[in-house]
Amino acid sequence: MATTTLEGTARALVAPGKGILAADESHATIGRRFEPLGIVNNEENRRRYRQMLLTTKGIGEFISGVILFDETIRQTADDGRPFVDVLRNEGIIPGIKVDRGSERLADYKKLGARFAKWRAVIVIGDDGRTPTPLALEANAEALARYAALCQEAEMVPIVEPEVLMDGGHSIERCFEVTEATLHTVFHARWEHKVALEGMLLKPSMVLPGAVSGRRAPVEDVAQATVRCLRRTVPAAVPGIVFLSGGQSDELATAHLNAMNRLPEAAPWPLSFSFARALQAAPLTAWGGDPTRVDDGQRAFRHRARCNSAARTGAYTAELERSGR
Ligand code: 13P
């Protein structure tokens, strides 16, 4: 295994001031995002939408990598350039979501992907008893096996155990489940001999459940999340790239910012790999209208700039307003 190359790619993905755009929605998920705006969910509209995002000028200043979907990695821009080349010209590393099976890894490598994401979903039940240890082990085992296969194919695995925000649980319960999840994930990673230096972790933040009726202060979320990661994630991991998980875009940015302002520096760069928190604003601004591509790109650049600032704790209300 070419650990040096893998480590180089992993470190480039969390380079200072940069993070990842997850633009890897399945057809069903992108359909749910298009529907409220009346955008028809067909291949051409998906291509036009991804083109709007990926051709945003200068976005490589804030975005290190993009996770593409199986359809998108094979698509081209209006000028005939494959999207993978559009990204490379901006100095952005192309990646891929492999939820549909790791046997495609060699193909994706040929198409230009240098990293790959797999997501496992953990649901916190309101009964206080789920997820069960068996459920956590089964998910961790699948994530570790995929990560080992990625490294064998010389691609950096992004390991994504998402503890869903859905539910009425407290922030303390989310902490407990996230701690157990990450502990199990890193144990399975050890058993499968996945090189820590050649992977990235994409976790959820530690939050109260979306229907708990409670909202934790931004500081509390930042502290709980970093405390949980410190207990479970080896310092040899080159970086943490959070998912946004359905938080509003401004709140996801504020949480990342607060984590990077904590007095004691974390052992890993704390960055982002957001889908909704980077895309909600540009999707609405574009709205499927070819005359509003500039509006969409401006909104995307602004969110990318805000999250880039959050990497160093430099995100402010003033910066947020500057993009309005
Ligand atoms: P969100 O940021 O919308 O949670 O998406 C991240 C992701 O890649 C989910 O798999």
Residues whose N, C-alpha, C, O or C-beta is under 5 A from the ligand:
A	BS01	13P	A22 R119 L243 S244 G245 G246 S273 F274 A275 R276 A277
